[in-house]
Amino acid sequence: MTTFHVGQDGPVNALALNKDYTQVAIGGRNVFKVYSIEEDKFREICNVRKHLNAGFSCNDVSWSPSDDHFLATAATDGHVSVWNITQMGKAVQEQDYQDHKRTVNKVKFHASEPNKLISGSQDGTMRYFDIRVRNAVAVFYSNTESVRDVQFSPHNPYTFSAVSDNGSVQLWDIRKPEKCQQQYTAHSGPVFTCDWHPEALWLATASRDKTIKVWDLTSKPTLEYTIHTIASIGHVKWRPQRKYHIASCALVIDCSINVWDVRRPYIPFASFNEHRDIASGVAWRGDPHVFLSSGRDSTLFQHSFNDASRPASKANPQAISINNNGDILYARKSSPLQNNNFSCTSNVNSSNTLVKATAGLIRKISTSQSIDQFHQASSILQNYSMIKDIANQESHILLSLAKNYILQGRSISELCEHNSAVAREFKKPHISVIWKIIKTMYGEEFMQYSINSGNSNLDEVPHNSNNMSNIGPNIVQIENTINNIRDMEIEQKSKGGGDNQTSQFSGGDDETENEDQVDHIPIYNNSFPTYLNLRSGLPKGDFSFGENELDMELESLSSDNICRDFHIGYRSFTHHPPNDPADWTLPNEAFPVRHEILDRSPPPEQFPPADRRSPDSGDDAAAYQYDDRPAAALVAVARPPEKSSWDPSGLVAEALRHHATLGDIQTSACVLIVMGECRKHLRQLDEAVQEHWLLGYIEVLNRYRLWNIATQVIKLSWLPSVYQLNQQSTRINTNCSRCAKPLQRVGWLCDRCHTSEYALCCICNQVVKGLYAWCQGCSHGGHLAHIRQWTSMHKVCPTGCGHLCEYR
């Protein structure tokens, strides 16, 4: 057998096989065909759709188990139709039942009576038809909003099952339509499908809650197995000749058809991925290795198990889990020497803080010789327990920090200072340092300098390394230019004899000249004034100061000014693009000129030789007029260096990652919360990482039952996936004891029955409108005060049902 398919004109909603498994009927919105199944293809036999009107839409199709001529369909307009495919024209429709008021979800022929079929509809009813008569012979009321699936039992010809939107399963006897034989709640959401096991008295159900459950109905319904899936399940079908295998297809998300071994419910036994859209039905051809499927991708497939993928063969045999006490559970792949059916013990050295409690719990490997065996995987389970003293100490510190941290209501500096003190108090100095660093980097008293500097927005700081790569050559160019000027000055000085440079350039009052010299404080790349060199005894250059001038300048360098210059240097800079026409030519004067100098001193090259010229010469000043034309071009810089900055966000993000890697998710999450709007500067941390830390911290808080703190963290979150956790509904509706409809408005009056008969206190026989209690065994109850008084003196139910009630 091979895998092959055939395309259709529209989505296929259902399929059914005849009794010999040689023909298949499919139905959908624009599809109603019958195919013959050949060795490697489908051959069309009949196209019933071309004889129908344009409004026909089929939800389900069923083939008579005894007569290949008859098909039944369930339509979206509430019709149940019986078709004779041997006839042509309008005579092809044998019966058309219009008893249902809403969409019919399911139709099924009886397994042993070829003329009987049953249907389930969204009007909450099931109708039993005899194709020899024109009306339904029996009506079954489920007292639910919608019946999703009905299936006859292969073990009892009078029993059928029905599943509904309220999560319940009902078992009916077709001879007793007045009331179902048995009803139980199977799922927490709508149940979409069910299927009877062909051999055991099992019923499989699947729901929107992403589970497939297997119920043993031998006596009282008992849950035997549960399979967890990634999406809501729309259809299930037991695999023939394989007791524990069941096939499923999803309603959304998952386009695969999975075959599960109910004994290994966490990974599919086999998977078929041929469909490109949601699969809508599965039917086995009587052979456990071949089945057919239909899909919303307008295709009909025949699948062979030889072409199936085996997800279990790709599963990771290693896993690790840790609890809130620090205990570690570790599973690893066992070696071939350890692949036996017995437990083994391994002497692995543990760390100083972990004590190895259990090792060598190997999964027992099946020795059965079945053709389809689950993937042979074995692993060793090891348990490491934390030393009690260390575990208790770490837990105590985590709880203390969580209870004493302040995450809102104050400025960033105050929050960081408080949290730093808390961490230091509980012997966590490294965490205290982290809070100090955050305060230094993002505190308000520091951030305001960046705002005042005009470049506080870190988003404007370029991070392109190409822009910074040209700084080096430009600096070298400037240094070379400055060195050339210095060489020229030294040469001119040697030519000028014993006159000092100060006297040569002095053209007026010495006091005025000194004031000009100390008027401006140059700031260099480190953002600190050159006057700071005077404190360390470094060379002071060629300038001289008066008795009080230097002290006055040093007083102006207060701590605030230095801090401002420091922050301007590492938190911001002005970025000029390559084509910026800014003028970077050095000025002629080293210092700003306070007033125009009328008698300008001549440059060194215009002074006459020492033997012919005296500094006291009284010649006209115009003869020594200074020409400043070549000076500007001499020190012009084509591409000036950019003022570099230091952005601390990278180091902060790396520190938070480091703490998260060490398992200190508390510090990483709390720092993010306290930073507030400054989080936007941490570009290295995407939202997925932040969400992971916050959810991890919330989970830790929930483990320690710190519900209020966990709620505060959720409230302070800036991510929708986290703060929406507080918006989930926690309401639980009780159901009416008569019709099982949820009581939406009030808890004592049913909107459908319009009676409060089942909301009476079993002691005072009055309607219960306040706090109440009831026994989960017999479902009898009443006012909380009355039940408490009764149970203090009696153990038997007050209604006389004989149940020994227990209340907590």
Secondary structure, 3 states (H helix, E strand, C coil): CCCEEEECCCCEEEEEECCCCCEEEEEECCCEEEEEECCCCEEEEEEHHHHCCCCCCEEEEEECCCCCCEEEEEECCCCEEEEECCCCHHHHEEEEECCCCCCEEEEEECCCCCCEEEEEECCCEEEEEECCCCCEEEEEECCCCCEEEEEECCCCCCEEEEEECCCEEEEEECCCCCCCCEEEECCCCCEEEEEECCCCCEEEEEECCCEEEEEECCCCCEEEEEEECCCCEEEEEECCCCCCEEEEEECCCCCCEEEEECCECCCCCEEECCCCCCEEEEEECCCCCEEEEEECCCEEEEEEHHHCECHHHHCCCCEEEECCCCCEEEEEECCHHHCCCCCCCCCCCCCCCEEEEECCCCCCCCCCCCCCCCCCCCEEEEEEEECHHHHHHHHHHHHHHHHHCCCCCCCHHHHHHHHHHHHHHCCCHHHHHHHHHHHHHHCHHHHHHHHHCCCCCHHHCCCCHHHHCCHHHHHHHHHHHHHHHHHHHHHHHHHCCCCCHHHHHCCCCHHHHHHHHHCCCCECCCCCECCHHHHCCCCCCCCCCCCCHHHHHHHHCCHHHHHHHHHHHHHCCCCCCCCCCCCCCCCCCCCCCCCCCCCCCCCHHHCCCCCCCCCCCCCCHHHHCCCCHHHHHHCCCCCCCCCCCCCCHHHHHHHHHHHHHCCCHHHHHHHHHHHHHHHHHCCCCCHHHHHHHHHHHHHHHHHCCCHHHHHHHHHHCCCHHHHHHHHCCCCCCCECCCCCCECCCCCCCCCCCCCCHHHECCCCCCECCCCEEECCCCCCEEEHHHHHHHHCCCCECCCCCCCECCCC
